[in-house]
Amino acid sequence: MTRSFIDLHCHTSASFDSLARPRDVVKAAASRGLTHLIVTDHDRIDGAMAARDAAPDGLTVIVGEEIKTGDGDLIAAFIERAVAPGMTAVETVAAIREQGGLVGIPHPFDGLRGSLLTGGRMSGLVTLVDWIEVHNARVVGRGNERAAAFARDQGIHGVAASDAHSVLEVGVAYTALDGDPSTPAGLLAALAGAEIVPGRASFAARLWTPVAKVVNQVRGNGRIGPGATA
């Protein structure tokens, strides 16, 4: 059976808080042994499409998006049209499903970011999604431990992801799978036997994020507002 290595959450310079060019991201992913990469820029997919076009042989890039809902962040995968931010989480899931996409919850218990499960208000949403991140390389504190326990209790697939915002972070955490996750059905089937490969983003790499926000603001690439897409 094919062994695959996938990073399910990664950003490029299309995101308001990253300066990592799509061609550099895919080059790094391939060089680090990844076979699949879901590019999930904030509220847009043009960077993911550029990454897909630039992917070297041996690397499959899946078009995704990290969407800021009115309830917290969601990950979409296998989409071809950007999903607008600002809807409720349930509405956002429905919009992703309309495209035949899959849905994940990123950094579900990270109190420093737009996390859906902090406080427990949206815990019922797990019945509508395909996975949650039980290891996000950028989470500070015990958010990953809480996510892993929650996934076990709820019987939902858990994955590891880099949440890379710089080339240095690509693939620092990933998920190993038996099977071919190149299609929605293939990824869903493979998640049942997912192996978490944890890693941590260095604080040096994370320091680029505030710099990237300032640079992108100057360039006119600020965060996309509710109801808008790029």
N, C-alpha and C positions, 0 to 999 in steps of 0.2 A: 504493500500500500504506500502511496505517496506521502512523504512527510513534508509538511508545509510550515512556514514560519511567518507570522503575520503581525504587524503593528497596526492596531485598529484605531489609532487616534494620533494624527500628525498634522502640523500646520506648515504653511508656506507663507511667502511674502504677500499673498493675497489677504491674509489676516491682518487686522489692524495692529497686532502685537507681535509680529514676526518679520524678520528680514531675510529669511531663508528662501532663496530662489528655487522654484520647482525643479529645475534641472539639477541643482546641487543636492536637493533632498533625495531625489530618486537615485542619484549616483551614490550617495552615502548609504541608502537602504540596501542597494545591491551589493556594495562592498562589504557590508556587515552581515551578509548571509540571509537577508530577508527574501522570501519568495513572493510575498504579498504586502501591500501597503494601502491602507485606507486614508486618503487625504481629506481632512475634515476642517477646512478653514471656517472661520466664524461667519455664518450667515451668507455664504457665497460659495460658488463651485468653480469659478474660472481658474483658480490656482490648481485645483484638483484635475481639471481637464488638461491644463498645460503639463502637469506632472505625468498624466497618463500618456500624452503624446511624446514626452521625452524619456519614458521609461526604457531602460536597456533590456536586452534579452535576458530572460530568466526572472524578471520582476513584473508582476501584475499589479497595476495601480487601479484601485477601486475608487470611484468618485463618491465622496461623502460630504458631510457638512456638520459642523457643530452649531446647533440652532439655539438661540436664546429665547426660550418660551416665557410666557408670563409667570410660570411656576418654577423655572430653573432650566438648566441646559439639557439638551438631548443630542445624541449622535444619530445621523442618518447615513446609510450606506446603500450603494447601488441605486443612485438617483441620477437623473439627467437634467432636472430643473431645480433651481434653488428654491428652498422652502423659506418663506418670509418669517422673520422673527416677530415676536410679540403676541402670537396666539397662545391659547392655553396649551398645556402639555397634551391633553387628549386630542385637541384639534390638530396639533402638530403631528402626532402619531398618525392620525387619519390621513393627513396630507402626504406623509411619507409612504404609507401603505398604498395610496392611490397610484403611486409610481412603481409599485412592486418592490419597494425598498425595505431594508431591515432597520431596526431601531435599537439603540443601546443607551444606557445612562452613564455618562462620564462622571468621574470623581464624586460619587453619590453622597458622601458624608464629609466633604471638604467644606469647612465653615468659612473659608476665605473666598470661595467662589460661588457661582450660581448653581448650587447643588440641589437636586430635586428631593433627596431623601432626608436632608438635615431637618430635624424636628419631627419627622414622621408623617407630616401632613399628606404627602403624596405617595405613601407606601403602597397603596392599592394600585398604582400605575404599573407595578412590576408584572401584572398579569397581561399587560399590553405590549411589553417589550421583549426583545430577544436575548439580551445580555446586560449585565452591569459590569463596570470596571471594579474588580476586586483588588487590583494593583495598578495605580496610576503613579508614574515615576516622579510626578511633581507634587504629590500630596505631602503636606507637612502635618505631623501629629499622628493620631491613631485612626484617621479616616479610612485607610486601607484595611486595617484590622476589622473595623466595624462593617465595612462593605463585604469582606469575606464571610463574616459570621452571618450577615443578613442573607447573602446568597445561599448559604447552606440551609438556613432556616426556611427560606422561601422556595428552595428547589429550582433556582434560576441559574442559568449558565453564567460563570464568572470568567473574565478575561483580564489579561495584563496589557498595558499600552504605555507608550512613552509620553504621550501628550507633548511631543516635541514642538518647540517654538524656535529652535535653532538647529543647524546641521549637526552640531555636536551631540544632540540628544536623540537623533533618529535611531530607533531600534535599541535604545538603552534598556527598555523593557518590552517584551513581546509575548505572543502566545504561540505555542507549538501545537500543531494539529496533525492528525492522521486523515488524509483526504485532500481534496482540492477545493479550497474556499473561493474559487473564482466566480461563482454564481451564488445568488441568495440561497438556493437549495443546498448547494455544496457547503457553504459556510455553516448553515444551520445544522446539517448532518454532522459536520466535523466538530462543532462546539461541544458535543456530548462527551468527547474525550479530550477536551482542552487541557494542555499543560501550561501552567503559569510560569513564565521565566521572568523573575523580578529584577529590577535595577533601579537606580536612583539618578535623577538629574543632579548634576553638580550645582552648587550655589553660584559658581562662576558662570555657568551657562545660563542660569536663571536671571542673572543680572542684565542680560541682553534684553529681556522683555520690556522693562520701562524705557530703555533706550529706543527700542523698536517702536514703541507707542509714540514717542516724540517725533522720531524721524518720519513715520507714516502720517502723522498729523500734519506735518509740514508739507508732505507730498500730496495731501488731500485724500489720503486713504484712512479715514477715521472709521469708527464703528458704524455699521449700518443700523438705522433706526427701525423701530417696529413697523411692520407692513411693507418694508422696502426690500428689494433684492438687487444683487449686482451680478 
